[in-house]
Amino acid sequence: MTNIIRPNFGSRSREAEPSEFASPEEEYQPLHVYGTAAGYVVALLEDARGPEGRALKVVVGPATGNTIEAVAVMPATDDGRVDADAAAMAVLRTLQVVEASDPALA
């Protein structure tokens, strides 16, 4: 999942971009958990540590693990929340389709 679109909302440079993986000692409190499918959880976080500044991040990670990865980054605005909700639901639905096509993932 290294080919995510990461817009820079007119803020910091991307040169010192941090890893998208959460280290085990970092703890995140999701704004919303959209659901779990195919062994992965889809959630929404607000994060100001990235190169974009304050942003909403749709994240995906193993349901039983403690690592997550951002798959979509939106500005932390009302319109950004609408877009983040749509992106998260698309990711969750995709995982549900994958899970339905492979009963071993259920």
Secondary structure, 3 states (H helix, E strand, C coil): CCCCCCCCCCCCCCCCCCCCCCCCCCCCCCCEEEEEECCEEEEEEEECCCCCCCEEEEEEEECCCCCCEEEEEEECCHHHHHHHHHHHHHHHHHHHHHHHHCHHHC
